[in-house]
Amino acid sequence: MHSQDDRALRQLWALDAPSARGPKARWSLSEVAAAGVALADEVGLDGVSLARLAKRLEVTTTALYRYVDSKAVLIELMVDSAVGDAPTIAADDWRQHCRTWTTLLADRYAAHPWLSDVAPTRMPTQPHVYAWIDALVGAIGADTEVDPLRLALLLDSLVRTYMTLERNLSDAAPPAWLGEALSARFPRLAHAGRADAADARAELEFAVDAALRGVA
């Protein structure tokens, strides 16, 4: 016997069919997840609750328990919906494939900024997430000494980190006095006062290139 939450995740993998008990369900599980994504896009992850989602779907909170009975698993369903289908990438070599994969994943985070607020608490449980990882693992192949699964997890963590920065970094220029203060106290860091780290995408590209050079 599977728990309600376990059944919801198993349905994502098409391992279980929706329950046939009681009246016909008004919504599909994918529609519930999509509604959760839309809600999070509007109010942020902290604003998502089962009660608020139920109101959006025009059902009672009790009725929503037919689909999922915890916010934690609802978020897992939402992540699966938000990342969507894995991309098909044409690249000259595996390194370029990795760069393109990272850029496309960052685009998903940009479309749904709350994704960077989802703190991993266990290995993924969603098929779409694994499809993205599989797309990268397949591109790296067995003809390199790179551990493709570890690299996929590393690049995913870089995307999460720098897309969080993209949300939080201010476009304001450093204060005028900082360069002089740095030059006086930390001469080797004098250029840091003039550095522009507000372009998180550029910083992500730098981090990805550094990672790829390190594992090659």
C-alpha positions as CSV (number, residue, x, y, z in Angstrom):
1,M,0.0,0.0,0.0
2,H,1.4,3.3,-1.1
3,S,0.9,6.6,0.8
4,Q,-1.1,9.3,-1.0
5,D,2.1,11.3,-1.6
6,D,3.9,8.3,-2.9
7,R,1.0,7.6,-5.3
8,A,1.2,11.1,-6.6
9,L,4.9,10.7,-7.4
10,R,4.3,7.3,-8.9
11,Q,1.7,8.7,-11.2
12,L,4.3,11.1,-12.6
13,W,6.2,8.0,-13.6
14,A,3.1,6.3,-15.0
15,L,3.5,3.6,-12.4
16,D,0.1,4.0,-11.0
17,A,-3.2,5.1,-12.5
18,P,-5.3,7.8,-10.9
19,S,-7.6,6.5,-8.3
20,A,-11.0,5.3,-9.7
21,R,-12.7,5.6,-6.3
22,G,-15.4,8.1,-5.8
23,P,-16.6,10.7,-8.4
24,K,-14.5,11.5,-11.5
25,A,-11.6,13.8,-10.6
26,R,-12.2,17.4,-11.9
27,W,-8.5,18.0,-12.6
28,S,-5.6,15.8,-13.7
29,L,-2.4,15.7,-11.6
30,S,-0.5,17.6,-14.3
31,E,-3.2,20.3,-14.2
32,V,-2.8,20.6,-10.5
33,A,1.0,20.9,-10.8
34,A,0.6,23.5,-13.6
35,A,-1.8,25.5,-11.4
36,G,0.8,25.3,-8.6
37,V,3.5,26.6,-11.0
38,A,1.3,29.5,-12.0
39,L,0.5,30.4,-8.4
40,A,4.2,30.3,-7.5
41,D,5.1,32.5,-10.5
42,E,2.6,35.1,-9.1
43,V,3.2,35.0,-5.4
44,G,6.5,33.1,-4.9
45,L,7.2,29.8,-3.3
46,D,6.4,31.0,0.3
47,G,3.0,32.1,-0.9
48,V,2.0,28.6,-2.1
49,S,-0.3,26.6,0.2
50,L,-2.7,23.8,-0.4
51,A,-5.6,26.1,0.7
52,R,-4.5,28.8,-1.8
53,L,-4.1,26.3,-4.6
54,A,-7.5,24.8,-3.8
55,K,-9.1,28.2,-4.1
56,R,-7.4,28.7,-7.5
57,L,-8.7,25.4,-8.7
58,E,-12.2,26.2,-7.3
59,V,-12.2,23.1,-5.1
60,T,-12.1,22.7,-1.4
61,T,-8.8,22.0,0.4
62,T,-10.3,18.6,1.3
63,A,-10.9,17.9,-2.4
64,L,-7.3,18.8,-3.2
65,Y,-6.2,16.0,-0.9
66,R,-7.4,13.6,-3.6
67,Y,-4.3,14.7,-5.6
68,V,-1.7,15.5,-2.9
69,D,-1.8,15.9,0.8
70,S,1.4,17.8,1.6
71,K,3.0,21.0,0.3
72,A,6.4,19.2,0.1
73,V,5.1,16.8,-2.6
74,L,3.1,19.5,-4.3
75,I,6.4,21.4,-4.7
76,E,8.0,18.2,-6.2
77,L,5.2,18.1,-8.7
78,M,5.6,21.8,-9.5
79,V,9.3,21.4,-10.1
80,D,8.7,18.6,-12.5
81,S,6.2,20.7,-14.4
82,A,8.3,23.9,-14.3
83,V,11.5,22.3,-15.7
84,G,9.5,20.6,-18.4
85,D,10.8,18.4,-21.2
86,A,14.5,17.9,-21.5
87,P,16.0,19.8,-24.5
88,T,17.4,18.3,-27.7
89,I,20.8,19.8,-28.2
90,A,23.0,19.8,-31.2
91,A,26.6,20.6,-30.3
92,D,30.1,20.0,-31.8
93,D,31.5,18.4,-28.6
94,W,30.4,17.4,-25.1
95,R,31.8,20.6,-23.6
96,Q,29.6,22.8,-25.8
97,H,26.7,20.6,-25.1
98,C,27.2,21.2,-21.4
99,R,27.3,24.9,-21.9
100,T,24.1,24.9,-23.9
101,W,22.4,22.6,-21.4
102,T,23.4,24.9,-18.6
103,T,22.1,28.0,-20.5
104,L,18.7,26.3,-21.2
105,L,18.3,25.2,-17.6
106,A,19.1,28.7,-16.5
107,D,16.3,29.9,-18.8
108,R,13.9,27.6,-17.0
109,Y,15.0,29.2,-13.7
110,A,14.5,32.6,-15.1
111,A,11.0,31.8,-16.3
112,H,10.2,30.4,-12.8
113,P,12.4,32.3,-10.3
114,W,11.0,30.4,-7.3
115,L,12.8,27.3,-8.5
116,S,16.0,28.6,-6.9
117,D,14.1,28.7,-3.6
118,V,13.5,25.0,-3.7
119,A,16.1,23.5,-1.3
120,P,17.0,19.9,-2.2
121,T,16.3,17.6,0.7
122,R,16.8,14.3,-1.1
123,M,17.7,12.9,-4.5
124,P,15.2,13.9,-7.2
125,T,12.0,12.0,-7.6
126,Q,10.6,13.6,-10.8
127,P,10.9,12.1,-14.3
128,H,11.5,15.5,-16.0
129,V,14.4,16.3,-13.7
130,Y,16.0,12.9,-14.5
131,A,15.4,13.5,-18.2
132,W,17.5,16.7,-18.0
133,I,20.3,14.8,-16.2
134,D,20.0,12.0,-18.7
135,A,20.3,14.4,-21.6
136,L,23.6,15.6,-20.2
137,V,24.9,12.2,-19.3
138,G,24.2,10.9,-22.8
139,A,26.1,13.8,-24.4
140,I,29.2,13.2,-22.3
141,G,29.3,9.6,-23.2
142,A,31.8,6.9,-22.2
143,D,34.7,8.2,-24.2
144,T,35.9,10.7,-21.6
145,E,37.2,10.2,-18.1
146,V,34.5,12.6,-16.8
147,D,31.9,11.2,-14.4
148,P,28.8,12.4,-16.2
149,L,26.4,12.1,-13.3
150,R,28.7,14.1,-11.0
151,L,29.2,16.7,-13.6
152,A,25.4,17.0,-14.2
153,L,24.9,17.6,-10.5
154,L,27.7,20.1,-10.4
155,L,26.3,22.1,-13.3
156,D,22.8,22.0,-11.8
157,S,24.1,23.4,-8.5
158,L,25.9,26.2,-10.4
159,V,22.7,27.1,-12.2
160,R,20.8,27.2,-8.9
161,T,23.5,29.4,-7.3
162,Y,23.9,31.9,-10.0
163,M,20.2,32.2,-10.8
164,T,19.6,33.0,-7.1
165,L,22.2,35.8,-7.6
166,E,20.4,37.0,-10.7
167,R,17.3,37.5,-8.6
168,N,19.0,39.2,-5.7
169,L,21.9,41.2,-7.1
170,S,21.3,44.9,-7.4
171,D,22.2,46.8,-10.6
172,A,23.5,49.7,-8.5
173,A,27.2,50.5,-9.1
174,P,29.7,50.1,-6.2
175,P,30.1,53.3,-4.1
176,A,32.7,55.6,-5.4
177,W,34.8,55.5,-2.3
178,L,35.2,51.7,-2.3
179,G,37.9,51.5,-5.0
180,E,40.1,53.9,-3.1
181,A,39.5,52.1,0.2
182,L,40.4,48.8,-1.3
183,S,43.5,50.2,-3.0
184,A,44.8,51.5,0.4
185,R,44.1,48.4,2.5
186,F,44.1,45.5,-0.1
187,P,46.1,46.6,-3.1
188,R,45.8,43.2,-4.8
189,L,42.0,43.6,-4.7
190,A,41.8,47.2,-5.9
191,H,40.1,46.1,-9.2
192,A,37.3,44.5,-7.2
193,G,35.8,47.9,-6.5
194,R,35.3,48.4,-10.2
195,A,34.1,44.9,-10.9
196,D,30.6,44.4,-12.2
197,A,29.2,41.2,-10.8
198,A,25.6,42.2,-11.5
199,D,25.5,40.1,-14.7
200,A,24.8,36.7,-13.1
201,R,24.6,35.0,-16.5
202,A,28.2,36.1,-17.3
203,E,29.3,34.8,-13.9
204,L,27.6,31.5,-14.6
205,E,29.3,31.1,-17.9
206,F,32.7,31.8,-16.2
207,A,31.9,29.2,-13.5
208,V,30.8,26.6,-16.1
209,D,33.9,27.1,-18.2
210,A,36.1,26.8,-15.0
211,A,34.3,23.6,-14.1
212,L,34.7,22.1,-17.6
213,R,38.4,22.9,-17.7
214,G,38.8,21.3,-14.2
215,V,37.2,18.0,-15.1
216,A,38.5,17.7,-18.6
